[in-house]
Amino acid sequence: MLIKMLVGISGPFYTLDPGDEFHFPDDEAGRLIDAGFAIPVVEQPIERAVKASAPERRGKRGRDVVPTEGDNAGE
């Protein structure tokens, strides 16, 4: 069983710090969880809702920069 350590422990084949994940046999993992030294890791990916991005806006904002014919602006 995959568990996540809440405390540091070490053994003859491993040294684990808090936050480390490690595969233990089910009976040993159960003892570590019952003692409060670890928590089980959910092996299925968790779907998370994602906020949709704002729609892209393209178009004119304000006045045209270049005058059109007959505008006589700037003459």
Residue frames as qw, qx, qy, qz and C-alpha x, y, z in Angstrom:
[[0.000, 0.891, 0.453, 0.000, 0.00, 0.00, 0.00],
 [0.383, 0.442, -0.029, 0.811, 1.27, 3.49, -0.82],
 [0.400, -0.799, -0.396, 0.213, 1.39, 5.74, 2.24],
 [0.247, 0.746, -0.120, 0.606, 2.58, 9.27, 2.93],
 [0.594, -0.209, -0.538, 0.560, 4.70, 9.71, 6.02],
 [0.238, -0.911, -0.179, -0.286, 3.74, 12.27, 8.67],
 [0.520, -0.781, 0.339, 0.077, 6.93, 11.65, 10.70],
 [0.397, 0.648, -0.647, -0.057, 10.44, 10.56, 9.84],
 [0.889, -0.280, 0.348, -0.099, 11.34, 6.88, 10.23],
 [0.332, 0.627, -0.682, -0.177, 14.19, 4.67, 9.12],
 [0.949, -0.111, 0.264, -0.135, 14.76, 0.97, 8.72],
 [0.643, -0.322, 0.558, 0.413, 17.42, -1.30, 7.27],
 [0.486, 0.299, 0.627, 0.530, 16.30, -0.59, 3.68],
 [0.092, 0.747, 0.380, 0.537, 14.87, 2.94, 3.81],
 [0.231, -0.328, -0.360, 0.842, 15.02, 6.35, 5.46],
 [0.031, 0.664, 0.594, 0.453, 11.84, 8.38, 5.12],
 [0.090, -0.045, -0.252, 0.963, 11.19, 12.01, 6.00],
 [0.302, 0.556, 0.570, -0.525, 7.79, 13.63, 6.65],
 [0.458, 0.655, -0.095, -0.593, 5.98, 14.01, 3.31],
 [0.075, 0.363, -0.862, -0.346, 7.77, 11.07, 1.64],
 [0.863, 0.112, 0.023, -0.492, 5.61, 8.43, -0.08],
 [0.000, 0.413, -0.910, -0.027, 6.57, 4.77, 0.12],
 [0.798, -0.042, -0.436, -0.414, 5.06, 1.36, -0.72],
 [0.253, -0.346, 0.812, -0.395, 4.76, -0.88, 2.34],
 [0.233, -0.201, -0.941, -0.138, 3.12, -4.29, 2.68],
 [0.401, -0.569, -0.395, -0.599, -0.55, -3.84, 3.63],
 [0.696, -0.553, -0.434, 0.143, -0.16, -5.07, 7.23],
 [0.533, -0.204, -0.169, 0.803, 2.82, -2.81, 7.97],
 [0.009, 0.344, 0.235, 0.909, 1.17, 0.16, 6.27],
 [0.515, -0.622, -0.477, -0.346, -1.93, -0.42, 8.40],
 [0.663, -0.479, -0.356, 0.452, 0.15, -0.37, 11.59],
 [0.356, -0.004, 0.010, 0.934, 1.86, 2.89, 10.58],
 [0.211, -0.471, -0.364, -0.775, -1.51, 4.50, 9.76],
 [0.625, -0.607, -0.484, -0.085, -3.09, 3.27, 13.02],
 [0.621, -0.362, -0.261, 0.644, -0.12, 4.67, 14.99],
 [0.054, 0.960, 0.175, -0.210, -0.61, 8.09, 13.35],
 [0.477, -0.473, 0.423, 0.609, 2.76, 7.97, 11.58],
 [0.097, -0.065, 0.674, 0.730, 1.30, 7.96, 8.05],
 [0.574, 0.423, 0.301, -0.633, -1.79, 8.44, 5.91],
 [0.653, 0.256, 0.665, 0.256, -2.89, 6.39, 2.87],
 [0.025, 0.388, -0.368, -0.845, -2.29, 7.91, -0.56],
 [0.686, 0.516, 0.367, -0.359, -5.20, 7.98, -2.99],
 [0.476, -0.178, 0.666, 0.546, -3.87, 6.34, -6.12],
 [0.369, 0.655, 0.600, 0.273, -6.62, 7.62, -8.41],
 [0.238, 0.150, 0.074, 0.957, -6.08, 11.06, -9.92],
 [0.036, 0.636, 0.570, -0.520, -8.35, 13.73, -8.50],
 [0.258, 0.578, 0.460, 0.623, -10.27, 15.84, -11.01],
 [0.186, -0.490, -0.311, 0.793, -10.28, 19.51, -10.18],
 [0.310, 0.848, 0.429, 0.026, -12.58, 22.16, -11.56],
 [0.447, -0.094, 0.175, 0.872, -10.79, 24.79, -13.59],
 [0.192, 0.744, 0.267, -0.582, -12.17, 28.27, -14.01],
 [0.623, 0.567, 0.416, 0.343, -12.82, 28.98, -17.69],
 [0.371, -0.190, 0.102, 0.904, -10.67, 31.71, -19.14],
 [0.266, 0.674, 0.225, -0.651, -12.27, 34.98, -20.20],
 [0.691, 0.562, 0.410, 0.197, -13.26, 35.14, -23.87],
 [0.461, -0.127, 0.237, 0.846, -10.80, 36.95, -26.10],
 [0.234, 0.857, 0.322, -0.328, -11.93, 40.41, -27.12],
 [0.416, -0.043, 0.433, 0.799, -10.90, 41.72, -30.49],
 [0.175, 0.795, 0.528, 0.241, -12.28, 44.79, -32.05],
 [0.219, 0.589, -0.026, 0.778, -12.13, 48.54, -32.08],
 [0.433, -0.625, -0.473, 0.445, -11.77, 50.41, -28.87],
 [0.148, -0.694, -0.056, 0.703, -12.33, 54.11, -28.97],
 [0.439, 0.818, -0.034, -0.371, -11.63, 56.26, -32.01],
 [0.870, 0.372, 0.093, 0.310, -9.72, 55.27, -35.15],
 [0.519, -0.552, 0.164, 0.631, -6.11, 56.44, -35.14],
 [0.255, -0.026, 0.534, 0.806, -5.97, 57.09, -38.89],
 [0.389, 0.456, 0.238, -0.764, -8.57, 59.57, -40.18],
 [0.539, 0.391, 0.719, 0.199, -10.82, 58.47, -43.04],
 [0.243, 0.297, 0.417, 0.824, -11.50, 60.49, -46.21],
 [0.190, -0.673, -0.362, -0.617, -13.30, 63.75, -45.71],
 [0.602, -0.599, -0.439, 0.293, -12.46, 63.90, -42.02],
 [0.240, 0.814, -0.081, 0.523, -10.04, 66.84, -42.53],
 [0.688, -0.721, 0.014, 0.085, -8.50, 66.10, -39.18],
 [0.698, -0.416, 0.245, 0.528, -4.99, 67.38, -38.76],
 [0.520, 0.442, 0.354, 0.639, -4.95, 69.58, -41.89]]
